[in-house]
Amino acid sequence: MAKIYLDRVPWSAITDSRALKECGRRVLPCLLLLLVAAAPGYADGSQPDNAKPKFGPHATSIQQSHEYLRTHRAPDYWALSPYYVPQISRSSCSLAAVTMLLNALLPLPARADQSLVSQSALLETLKTKAQRAGEDWATKTADDGSGVTFADFRDYVRVSLKAYDLDAEVETFEPSDRSKATLRRLRSLLSRNERSGDDIALIYYNQGVVTGDLDGPHLSPIGAYDTRRRRVLIMDVDRQWYVPYWTSDEKLLEAMLRPAPPDQKVLAGQTGGVIWVKLRRPRPSHLRAGSDR
């Protein structure tokens, strides 16, 4: 970086307006660059002493680990990733997760004038076809909304499937302990879900248990399950802060069992689980995600 000697700026640069403009053109950009370089977490790579890493020890970003997606069909990942959306408010993770689910299971629109499902369109559709549910969900997912309970979420998934005429079965998995038997059930569900893009699993879990940051309930789709390494790919809809990341199935079980803390107000004490949505009529093979023609 070039050195700047402010004491060598002539006094005329301060008293003469034209000279002042020229001085500003030369000096100010360098001053701004110096300020940015001195800011915490910039330029030299330094971080404040109290800064947390983006991911805790139990999460691995998709950039760091993508071999599974290159060597396996990963049908759920390819069904979901084209429709990966961020939550549109602080409390709308449930809305984003269901929007991804619907787009992944619905046929891709054939005409240019047909839109994909968006979060706002989903709410408007429910307000038309299931007014009470749509208005209730809109209130709970607004910027100042309370968020949704696991029971709320299950109901919103079902009413959304009906509103979009999707013939699907909804299976719920709500763990109550961390026993070996419960872990086996979770692994079985994840393994079966990984076989096809005709079913999508959504999880209600404590995000902080996995990422090491916010201690509170969160919702996102499962993008893949690596049965050999026992890892789950979470397509976190909290896109302001995260990209997809892997975590162990054991850590995911722990995250689903952790009760929401008291500061979560109406959600305090909530634990989570899995909502597994399965189309009753499998799509033709050429329309399934992860299947080349």
N, C-alpha and C positions, 0 to 999 in steps of 0.2 A: 504494500500500500504506500502511495506517495506521502511524503511528510508535508505538513502544512505549517507555515510560519506566519502566524497572525500578526506578529510584530513587524513584518515586512510589508503589510498592506499600507499603502500611502494614505496620508490624512485626506487627500483629495477624494479618495474613494468613499469617504464618509460624508464629506461636505458637498460633493458634486453628484447630482442625481444620476447622471448618465454613468459616471464612474461607479456609483453604488450598485447600479444594475449589473455592470460588468463584473464587479467583485462578487456579487451574489451568485452570478452564473457560474463562476469558477469555484468559489469557496463553499457555498451552502451544500451542494451535493456531497462533497467530501465530509462535511460535518455530519450530515445525516448518516452517511456510511459508518462513521466512527460511532455514532450513537447506537446503530443497529448492532455493530460488532460487540459493543460493550454490554448489550442486553443479555440477561440470563437465557441460556439455552440456544444462543445463536452463534454464528460465525466460527468460534473456536470449539464448538461442540460441548461447552461446559453446561452444567445444570445446577440449579439451586440445591443446596444441601438437603432440603426436605422434599425434593421432587421424586414422585413415584414413577417407576417405569410404566410404559403404556400398557404392558401386560404383566400380570404377576407370574409367579413360578408355575401356575397351573394352566396357562393358556399359551398356545403357540400360533402365531399368525399364519395365514394361508401363504404369504410370501415366503416365510421360512420353511414351510413344509407343504409341498404340492405334489410330491411323488405319487401319492395314492390316486389323485385325480388324473394323472398321466398314464397310469398302468391299470386302471379299473374303469368299468363302465360308468359307475357313479350316477345312476339315472336320476336320483333325487336332486343332485347338484345341478345337472343340466336342465331339469324341469324348473328349478327355482331361480337359478342365477340370471336368466334373461329378465326376470321380473323383480330383481332385488331392489327394494325401495327403502328409503329412510322413514322413520316415524316422523310425522308432521308436527307433533307437539311433544311436550315433556312427558305426557302420560298416554300417548297413543301407540305404544308398541304393539298392543293387541290388534289394533286396526291395521297396522302395516303388515303384521304376520298373516292375518286372514286375507288381506289383499294379495299377497304373494301366493298363498294357498289357492285361491280362486283362479288366478291367472295360470298357475301351474297345471291345474286340473281341467280347466275349460279348453276347448279347441281354440287354436290361434285364429283370430278373425280373418276371414277370407277377403273381405272388401276394404278398400281404402277409407270408407266412411264409417267403419266400425272401430270403436275405441277399445283399448284394454280396460281392465278394471282399475280404477284409481281409488285412493282412500276416500276422497270426497264423494266420488260416484257411488261407492259402496254405501256410505251413510245415506245418501239421497235415495238410493234404491230401497233401502230398508225403511226409510221414512214413508215411502210409498206403499210398500208391500207388507211391512210389519211396523207400523208407525211407532208404537210404544217402545219396541226394542231399539229402533233406529234413533229415536230422540234420547233414550236413556244412554245408549252407547256414545252418542255425540257429546252429551254432557260430561260423561266420565273420562272422555279422551281429549277434552279441550285443554288449552294451556294450563288452566287452573283446576283441571279435573282431578278426581280422586284416583284414577286408574281402576282396574277391574279385578275382581276376585277370580279364583280358579273356576268357581261355579258359574259366574257371569260369563267368563270366557267360553266355557263349554256351550252355554246357551247361544252366545253370539255366533259361534261356529255353525251350529245347527241351523239357526234361522238364516244365516248367509247362504248356506248350501241350498236351502229351500228357495230362497229368493232368486238364485241363479239357476234353478232347475237342475242341480247336480244330484244324481242318484248315488249317494255314498253312505257308507256305514261309518259311524263314529265310535271309536273305542277309546276308553279312558283308562289311564294308568296313574293311580295316585299312591305312591309308596308311603308306607307308614314307619319304616325302619331301614337300617343299613345292613340287614342280615344278608348272608350269602344267598338265601333263597330269593330275596327281593332283587338283589343284583343280577341273579340268573334270569329273572323275569324281564328285567330291563334289557339285558343283553339279547334275549330272545326277540323282544319287540324290535329293537334296533336292527338286528340281523335280518329279520323278515321285511322290515321297511326298506332296507337297502336293496332288495332284489328288483324293485320295479319303480318306475316313475308314476305309476297309477295310484300311489298312496303317498301321503305327505304327513310327517309328524311335526307337531308344534309343541314347544316346551314352555312351561311356566316355572321359572327358577330364580334363585337369588344371584343376580349378576356378579356381585362382589365376591362371592365364594370362588368364582372362576377367574375373574380379572384382577381381583385384589383391590378394587376401588369401591364404588357405591354399594352400600349394604341395603339392598331392597329388591322387591320382586320385579321381574322382567319377563318379556315374552319374545320368542324368536323361532323361526323354523330350523329344523335339523337338515343340513345339507348333505351329509354323508356319514357313514359309519365304517371305520376300518376295523374289521373283526380280528385281524391278526394282532394289531397293536392296541386294540380296545380303546380306540379314540373316536370321539364324536366331533363333527364339524358343525359349529353353530354359525348360522347366517345372521349375525346380530344386526337387528334393524336400528340400533342406536348408532347411525352412520356418522353423526357428528364426531364421535369419539373412536369408533371401532371399525375394523374390517373383519371378515370371517376369521374364526380362530378354532383351533382344535383344543379339546380338553379330554381327559380320561373319562370313561363311563362311570368310574367310581366317584370322581369329583362332581360329575353332573348329578349323580344320585344325591350326594351331599348337598348340592346347591338346591335341589328340589325339596329337600327336607328342612332346610334352614327357615325358621319362621321369620316373617317380616318384623323388623324392630318397631318399637312404640312410635317412633317419629313418622312412620308411614300411615298414621291416623287410621282411617277405616280399613286399611289393609293390614294393620298390625296383627301379627300372629298367623298370617296366611302362609301356607306351604303350597307346593306346586305339584307338577306331574306332567304327563304327556297326553296330548289330544292327537289320536292317530286317525286320520281320515282316509278311507279306502273306497275308490270307485267300485261299484258293484258290477259294472260291465267294463272289463278291460278294453282299452282302446286298441285299434289295429296296430300291429307291430311298427309300421312305418310312421305312425303318429306318436310313438312313445319317445320320451326324451332319452338320449343316449343310444338310440338305434339309428344307424346310418342306412339310407335306402340302398 
